[in-house]
Amino acid sequence: MAAFDTTRTAQGTSGLIGRIGALVNTFVAAILTWNDVRMTRKVLSALTDRELSDIGLSRGDVDAIGADSPLV
């Protein structure tokens, strides 16, 4: 999975360039989150019901993953 540090605080973003950078940062973070959720669902969907049961999930749980994400 992709790693993207979202805990950094942007300093000196009071100008137009800073606000544009923050917007781009937010957009990239949203895209990376969407891709992580997509890949997780894809991998879990490929598992059998027995394999899902072994890790404590069911088919319905796979559909619920990332449901609260704004891009999903």
Biopython code that builds the backbone (N, CA, C, O; Angstrom):
import numpy as np
from Bio.PDB.StructureBuilder import StructureBuilder

atoms = [
    (1, "MET", "N", (0.830, -1.186, 0.000)),
    (1, "MET", "CA", (0.000, 0.000, 0.000)),
    (1, "MET", "C", (0.871, 1.244, 0.000)),
    (1, "MET", "O", (2.014, 1.228, 0.455)),
    (2, "ALA", "N", (0.321, 2.281, -0.503)),
    (2, "ALA", "CA", (1.050, 3.541, -0.550)),
    (2, "ALA", "C", (1.059, 4.182, 0.832)),
    (2, "ALA", "O", (0.094, 4.074, 1.589)),
    (3, "ALA", "N", (2.143, 4.838, 1.140)),
    (3, "ALA", "CA", (2.246, 5.540, 2.414)),
    (3, "ALA", "C", (2.284, 7.036, 2.140)),
    (3, "ALA", "O", (3.063, 7.506, 1.312)),
    (4, "PHE", "N", (1.451, 7.766, 2.830)),
    (4, "PHE", "CA", (1.378, 9.204, 2.638)),
    (4, "PHE", "C", (1.206, 9.840, 4.000)),
    (4, "PHE", "O", (0.226, 9.568, 4.693)),
    (5, "ASP", "N", (2.139, 10.677, 4.389)),
    (5, "ASP", "CA", (2.120, 11.289, 5.710)),
    (5, "ASP", "C", (1.115, 12.432, 5.726)),
    (5, "ASP", "O", (1.317, 13.458, 5.076)),
    (6, "THR", "N", (0.035, 12.249, 6.471)),
    (6, "THR", "CA", (-0.988, 13.288, 6.566)),
    (6, "THR", "C", (-0.916, 14.024, 7.888)),
    (6, "THR", "O", (-1.791, 14.836, 8.191)),
    (7, "THR", "N", (0.120, 13.755, 8.686)),
    (7, "THR", "CA", (0.213, 14.396, 9.991)),
    (7, "THR", "C", (1.056, 15.662, 9.970)),
    (7, "THR", "O", (1.153, 16.353, 10.984)),
    (8, "ARG", "N", (1.647, 15.969, 8.866)),
    (8, "ARG", "CA", (2.448, 17.184, 8.796)),
    (8, "ARG", "C", (1.557, 18.409, 8.850)),
    (8, "ARG", "O", (0.439, 18.413, 8.333)),
    (9, "THR", "N", (2.065, 19.428, 9.475)),
    (9, "THR", "CA", (1.340, 20.687, 9.485)),
    (9, "THR", "C", (2.014, 21.633, 8.491)),
    (9, "THR", "O", (3.236, 21.784, 8.485)),
    (10, "ALA", "N", (1.224, 22.241, 7.686)),
    (10, "ALA", "CA", (1.758, 23.165, 6.697)),
    (10, "ALA", "C", (2.028, 24.507, 7.377)),
    (10, "ALA", "O", (1.134, 25.091, 7.990)),
    (11, "GLN", "N", (3.236, 24.978, 7.267)),
    (11, "GLN", "CA", (3.599, 26.241, 7.879)),
    (11, "GLN", "C", (3.826, 27.277, 6.780)),
    (11, "GLN", "O", (4.410, 26.985, 5.737)),
    (12, "GLY", "N", (3.369, 28.440, 7.030)),
    (12, "GLY", "CA", (3.539, 29.499, 6.054)),
    (12, "GLY", "C", (2.605, 29.360, 4.858)),
    (12, "GLY", "O", (2.974, 29.712, 3.737)),
    (13, "THR", "N", (1.415, 28.856, 5.087)),
    (13, "THR", "CA", (0.482, 28.658, 3.984)),
    (13, "THR", "C", (-0.550, 29.771, 3.887)),
    (13, "THR", "O", (-1.663, 29.552, 3.410)),
    (14, "SER", "N", (-0.189, 30.939, 4.328)),
    (14, "SER", "CA", (-1.152, 32.025, 4.305)),
    (14, "SER", "C", (-1.282, 32.652, 2.919)),
    (14, "SER", "O", (-2.290, 33.294, 2.623)),
    (15, "GLY", "N", (-0.289, 32.474, 2.083)),
    (15, "GLY", "CA", (-0.348, 33.062, 0.751)),
    (15, "GLY", "C", (-1.070, 32.169, -0.239)),
    (15, "GLY", "O", (-1.466, 31.046, 0.076)),
    (16, "LEU", "N", (-1.227, 32.686, -1.422)),
    (16, "LEU", "CA", (-1.919, 31.963, -2.487)),
    (16, "LEU", "C", (-1.190, 30.672, -2.836)),
    (16, "LEU", "O", (-1.826, 29.631, -3.000)),
    (17, "ILE", "N", (0.120, 30.724, -2.950)),
    (17, "ILE", "CA", (0.899, 29.530, -3.285)),
    (17, "ILE", "C", (0.741, 28.476, -2.202)),
    (17, "ILE", "O", (0.616, 27.291, -2.509)),
    (18, "GLY", "N", (0.746, 28.887, -0.942)),
    (18, "GLY", "CA", (0.561, 27.956, 0.166)),
    (18, "GLY", "C", (-0.800, 27.298, 0.142)),
    (18, "GLY", "O", (-0.917, 26.102, 0.409)),
    (19, "ARG", "N", (-1.831, 28.064, -0.175)),
    (19, "ARG", "CA", (-3.184, 27.514, -0.246)),
    (19, "ARG", "C", (-3.328, 26.567, -1.424)),
    (19, "ARG", "O", (-4.014, 25.549, -1.318)),
    (20, "ILE", "N", (-2.696, 26.884, -2.539)),
    (20, "ILE", "CA", (-2.728, 25.979, -3.692)),
    (20, "ILE", "C", (-1.996, 24.684, -3.349)),
    (20, "ILE", "O", (-2.452, 23.595, -3.698)),
    (21, "GLY", "N", (-0.867, 24.807, -2.668)),
    (21, "GLY", "CA", (-0.125, 23.620, -2.247)),
    (21, "GLY", "C", (-0.941, 22.755, -1.300)),
    (21, "GLY", "O", (-0.924, 21.529, -1.409)),
    (22, "ALA", "N", (-1.652, 23.379, -0.378)),
    (22, "ALA", "CA", (-2.498, 22.637, 0.554)),
    (22, "ALA", "C", (-3.633, 21.932, -0.190)),
    (22, "ALA", "O", (-3.991, 20.803, 0.148)),
    (23, "LEU", "N", (-4.194, 22.590, -1.196)),
    (23, "LEU", "CA", (-5.250, 21.984, -2.000)),
    (23, "LEU", "C", (-4.718, 20.774, -2.759)),
    (23, "LEU", "O", (-5.370, 19.731, -2.800)),
    (24, "VAL", "N", (-3.549, 20.905, -3.356)),
    (24, "VAL", "CA", (-2.938, 19.792, -4.073)),
    (24, "VAL", "C", (-2.641, 18.655, -3.100)),
    (24, "VAL", "O", (-2.871, 17.489, -3.421)),
    (25, "ASN", "N", (-2.135, 18.984, -1.925)),
    (25, "ASN", "CA", (-1.842, 17.978, -0.909)),
    (25, "ASN", "C", (-3.105, 17.213, -0.512)),
    (25, "ASN", "O", (-3.078, 15.988, -0.397)),
    (26, "THR", "N", (-4.197, 17.923, -0.304)),
    (26, "THR", "CA", (-5.464, 17.299, 0.045)),
    (26, "THR", "C", (-5.962, 16.406, -1.076)),
    (26, "THR", "O", (-6.451, 15.305, -0.823)),
    (27, "PHE", "N", (-5.843, 16.864, -2.303)),
    (27, "PHE", "CA", (-6.275, 16.090, -3.463)),
    (27, "PHE", "C", (-5.465, 14.808, -3.596)),
    (27, "PHE", "O", (-6.030, 13.738, -3.819)),
    (28, "VAL", "N", (-4.157, 14.906, -3.462)),
    (28, "VAL", "CA", (-3.290, 13.729, -3.569)),
    (28, "VAL", "C", (-3.606, 12.743, -2.447)),
    (28, "VAL", "O", (-3.646, 11.536, -2.682)),
    (29, "ALA", "N", (-3.829, 13.237, -1.243)),
    (29, "ALA", "CA", (-4.163, 12.360, -0.118)),
    (29, "ALA", "C", (-5.471, 11.619, -0.378)),
    (29, "ALA", "O", (-5.580, 10.431, -0.074)),
    (30, "ALA", "N", (-6.462, 12.310, -0.938)),
    (30, "ALA", "CA", (-7.745, 11.679, -1.243)),
    (30, "ALA", "C", (-7.584, 10.596, -2.303)),
    (30, "ALA", "O", (-8.180, 9.525, -2.188)),
    (31, "ILE", "N", (-6.797, 10.859, -3.320)),
    (31, "ILE", "CA", (-6.564, 9.869, -4.376)),
    (31, "ILE", "C", (-5.833, 8.656, -3.818)),
    (31, "ILE", "O", (-6.185, 7.524, -4.149)),
    (32, "LEU", "N", (-4.827, 8.866, -2.979)),
    (32, "LEU", "CA", (-4.093, 7.746, -2.394)),
    (32, "LEU", "C", (-4.982, 6.915, -1.471)),
    (32, "LEU", "O", (-4.881, 5.688, -1.449)),
    (33, "THR", "N", (-5.843, 7.573, -0.717)),
    (33, "THR", "CA", (-6.778, 6.854, 0.143)),
    (33, "THR", "C", (-7.736, 6.026, -0.693)),
    (33, "THR", "O", (-7.983, 4.861, -0.381)),
    (34, "TRP", "N", (-8.272, 6.604, -1.737)),
    (34, "TRP", "CA", (-9.179, 5.887, -2.637)),
    (34, "TRP", "C", (-8.498, 4.658, -3.223)),
    (34, "TRP", "O", (-9.095, 3.583, -3.282)),
    (35, "ASN", "N", (-7.250, 4.814, -3.656)),
    (35, "ASN", "CA", (-6.540, 3.691, -4.253)),
    (35, "ASN", "C", (-6.269, 2.597, -3.216)),
    (35, "ASN", "O", (-6.371, 1.413, -3.535)),
    (36, "ASP", "N", (-5.927, 2.972, -1.989)),
    (36, "ASP", "CA", (-5.714, 1.974, -0.935)),
    (36, "ASP", "C", (-6.986, 1.174, -0.678)),
    (36, "ASP", "O", (-6.940, -0.050, -0.556)),
    (37, "VAL", "N", (-8.115, 1.862, -0.595)),
    (37, "VAL", "CA", (-9.393, 1.184, -0.372)),
    (37, "VAL", "C", (-9.713, 0.274, -1.549)),
    (37, "VAL", "O", (-10.173, -0.851, -1.351)),
    (38, "ARG", "N", (-9.479, 0.739, -2.758)),
    (38, "ARG", "CA", (-9.754, -0.055, -3.957)),
    (38, "ARG", "C", (-8.924, -1.326, -3.975)),
    (38, "ARG", "O", (-9.442, -2.410, -4.244)),
    (39, "MET", "N", (-7.634, -1.194, -3.687)),
    (39, "MET", "CA", (-6.746, -2.351, -3.699)),
    (39, "MET", "C", (-7.094, -3.330, -2.570)),
    (39, "MET", "O", (-7.035, -4.543, -2.769)),
    (40, "THR", "N", (-7.449, -2.821, -1.406)),
    (40, "THR", "CA", (-7.833, -3.678, -0.289)),
    (40, "THR", "C", (-9.072, -4.480, -0.637)),
    (40, "THR", "O", (-9.126, -5.687, -0.400)),
    (41, "ARG", "N", (-10.068, -3.809, -1.198)),
    (41, "ARG", "CA", (-11.287, -4.517, -1.618)),
    (41, "ARG", "C", (-10.985, -5.565, -2.678)),
    (41, "ARG", "O", (-11.538, -6.664, -2.640)),
    (42, "LYS", "N", (-10.124, -5.239, -3.611)),
    (42, "LYS", "CA", (-9.782, -6.173, -4.683)),
    (42, "LYS", "C", (-9.127, -7.432, -4.123)),
    (42, "LYS", "O", (-9.476, -8.546, -4.513)),
    (43, "VAL", "N", (-8.178, -7.250, -3.209)),
    (43, "VAL", "CA", (-7.477, -8.391, -2.628)),
    (43, "VAL", "C", (-8.431, -9.223, -1.776)),
    (43, "VAL", "O", (-8.433, -10.450, -1.873)),
    (44, "LEU", "N", (-9.240, -8.571, -0.942)),
    (44, "LEU", "CA", (-10.166, -9.311, -0.091)),
    (44, "LEU", "C", (-11.248, -10.018, -0.903)),
    (44, "LEU", "O", (-11.695, -11.099, -0.520)),
    (45, "SER", "N", (-11.668, -9.431, -2.003)),
    (45, "SER", "CA", (-12.679, -10.063, -2.845)),
    (45, "SER", "C", (-12.157, -11.339, -3.503)),
    (45, "SER", "O", (-12.934, -12.234, -3.838)),
    (46, "ALA", "N", (-10.859, -11.417, -3.684)),
    (46, "ALA", "CA", (-10.260, -12.599, -4.300)),
    (46, "ALA", "C", (-10.151, -13.772, -3.328)),
    (46, "ALA", "O", (-9.926, -14.905, -3.753)),
    (47, "LEU", "N", (-10.309, -13.513, -2.023)),
    (47, "LEU", "CA", (-10.216, -14.581, -1.034)),
    (47, "LEU", "C", (-11.488, -15.419, -1.017)),
    (47, "LEU", "O", (-12.570, -14.940, -1.358)),
    (48, "THR", "N", (-11.341, -16.665, -0.619)),
    (48, "THR", "CA", (-12.504, -17.538, -0.475)),
    (48, "THR", "C", (-13.229, -17.190, 0.817)),
    (48, "THR", "O", (-12.698, -16.479, 1.669)),
    (49, "ASP", "N", (-14.457, -17.703, 0.951)),
    (49, "ASP", "CA", (-15.221, -17.466, 2.182)),
    (49, "ASP", "C", (-14.489, -18.041, 3.390)),
    (49, "ASP", "O", (-14.528, -17.461, 4.475)),
    (50, "ARG", "N", (-13.832, -19.160, 3.208)),
    (50, "ARG", "CA", (-13.080, -19.778, 4.307)),
    (50, "ARG", "C", (-11.915, -18.878, 4.724)),
    (50, "ARG", "O", (-11.678, -18.685, 5.917)),
    (51, "GLU", "N", (-11.198, -18.335, 3.762)),
    (51, "GLU", "CA", (-10.066, -17.459, 4.075)),
    (51, "GLU", "C", (-10.537, -16.180, 4.764)),
    (51, "GLU", "O", (-9.890, -15.690, 5.689)),
    (52, "LEU", "N", (-11.658, -15.649, 4.309)),
    (52, "LEU", "CA", (-12.213, -14.459, 4.962)),
    (52, "LEU", "C", (-12.623, -14.780, 6.393)),
    (52, "LEU", "O", (-12.398, -13.979, 7.300)),
    (53, "SER", "N", (-13.219, -15.941, 6.594)),
    (53, "SER", "CA", (-13.621, -16.360, 7.932)),
    (53, "SER", "C", (-12.411, -16.496, 8.850)),
    (53, "SER", "O", (-12.490, -16.171, 10.035)),
    (54, "ASP", "N", (-11.295, -16.975, 8.312)),
    (54, "ASP", "CA", (-10.079, -17.124, 9.111)),
    (54, "ASP", "C", (-9.568, -15.792, 9.649)),
    (54, "ASP", "O", (-8.968, -15.748, 10.723)),
    (55, "ILE", "N", (-9.798, -14.717, 8.920)),
    (55, "ILE", "CA", (-9.339, -13.404, 9.389)),
    (55, "ILE", "C", (-10.475, -12.601, 10.023)),
    (55, "ILE", "O", (-10.320, -11.415, 10.316)),
    (56, "GLY", "N", (-11.613, -13.256, 10.230)),
    (56, "GLY", "CA", (-12.717, -12.630, 10.956)),
    (56, "GLY", "C", (-13.591, -11.721, 10.117)),
    (56, "GLY", "O", (-14.224, -10.810, 10.651)),
    (57, "LEU", "N", (-13.640, -11.949, 8.817)),
    (57, "LEU", "CA", (-14.472, -11.131, 7.930)),
    (57, "LEU", "C", (-15.475, -11.992, 7.189)),
    (57, "LEU", "O", (-15.329, -13.213, 7.126)),
    (58, "SER", "N", (-16.484, -11.362, 6.634)),
    (58, "SER", "CA", (-17.433, -12.034, 5.749)),
    (58, "SER", "C", (-17.505, -11.244, 4.444)),
    (58, "SER", "O", (-16.919, -10.167, 4.333)),
    (59, "ARG", "N", (-18.219, -11.776, 3.466)),
    (59, "ARG", "CA", (-18.354, -11.072, 2.176)),
    (59, "ARG", "C", (-18.946, -9.677, 2.364)),
    (59, "ARG", "O", (-18.516, -8.726, 1.711)),
    (60, "GLY", "N", (-19.914, -9.556, 3.240)),
    (60, "GLY", "CA", (-20.545, -8.253, 3.487)),
    (60, "GLY", "C", (-19.588, -7.241, 4.088)),
    (60, "GLY", "O", (-19.722, -6.039, 3.857)),
    (61, "ASP", "N", (-18.622, -7.726, 4.860)),
    (61, "ASP", "CA", (-17.635, -6.819, 5.455)),
    (61, "ASP", "C", (-16.740, -6.205, 4.386)),
    (61, "ASP", "O", (-16.301, -5.063, 4.520)),
    (62, "VAL", "N", (-16.471, -6.955, 3.336)),
    (62, "VAL", "CA", (-15.610, -6.449, 2.260)),
    (62, "VAL", "C", (-16.275, -5.249, 1.589)),
    (62, "VAL", "O", (-15.609, -4.268, 1.260)),
    (63, "ASP", "N", (-17.585, -5.332, 1.389)),
    (63, "ASP", "CA", (-18.302, -4.217, 0.761)),
    (63, "ASP", "C", (-18.326, -2.979, 1.643)),
    (63, "ASP", "O", (-18.389, -1.858, 1.140)),
    (64, "ALA", "N", (-18.275, -3.175, 2.959)),
    (64, "ALA", "CA", (-18.348, -2.048, 3.888)),
    (64, "ALA", "C", (-17.014, -1.333, 4.061)),
    (64, "ALA", "O", (-16.975, -0.231, 4.608)),
    (65, "ILE", "N", (-15.940, -1.929, 3.611)),
    (65, "ILE", "CA", (-14.625, -1.314, 3.779)),
    (65, "ILE", "C", (-14.552, -0.033, 2.955)),
    (65, "ILE", "O", (-14.790, -0.044, 1.747)),
    (66, "GLY", "N", (-14.228, 1.047, 3.606)),
    (66, "GLY", "CA", (-14.081, 2.334, 2.933)),
    (66, "GLY", "C", (-15.400, 3.001, 2.570)),
    (66, "GLY", "O", (-15.407, 3.965, 1.806)),
    (67, "ALA", "N", (-16.510, 2.511, 3.098)),
    (67, "ALA", "CA", (-17.808, 3.089, 2.751)),
    (67, "ALA", "C", (-17.938, 4.530, 3.212)),
    (67, "ALA", "O", (-18.723, 5.290, 2.645)),
    (68, "ASP", "N", (-17.179, 4.920, 4.236)),
    (68, "ASP", "CA", (-17.259, 6.297, 4.728)),
    (68, "ASP", "C", (-16.281, 7.221, 4.025)),
    (68, "ASP", "O", (-16.218, 8.413, 4.329)),
    (69, "SER", "N", (-15.514, 6.673, 3.083)),
    (69, "SER", "CA", (-14.569, 7.495, 2.332)),
    (69, "SER", "C", (-15.326, 8.353, 1.316)),
    (69, "SER", "O", (-16.244, 7.846, 0.671)),
    (70, "PRO", "N", (-14.980, 9.620, 1.152)),
    (70, "PRO", "CA", (-15.747, 10.511, 0.269)),
    (70, "PRO", "C", (-15.666, 10.144, -1.216)),
    (70, "PRO", "O", (-16.555, 10.514, -1.984)),
    (71, "LEU", "N", (-14.622, 9.427, -1.632)),
    (71, "LEU", "CA", (-14.478, 9.111, -3.047)),
    (71, "LEU", "C", (-14.993, 7.736, -3.408)),
    (71, "LEU", "O", (-15.020, 7.375, -4.585)),
    (72, "VAL", "N", (-15.403, 6.959, -2.416)),
    (72, "VAL", "CA", (-15.845, 5.586, -2.679)),
    (72, "VAL", "C", (-17.315, 5.558, -2.882)),
    (72, "VAL", "O", (-17.887, 4.494, -3.117)),
]
sb = StructureBuilder()
sb.init_structure("model")
sb.init_model(0)
sb.init_chain("A")
sb.init_seg("    ")
for serial, (resi, resn, name, xyz) in enumerate(atoms, 1):
    if name == "N":
        sb.init_residue(resn, " ", resi, " ")
    sb.init_atom(name, np.array(xyz, "f"), 0.0, 1.0, " ", f" {name:<3s}", serial, name[0])
structure = sb.get_structure()
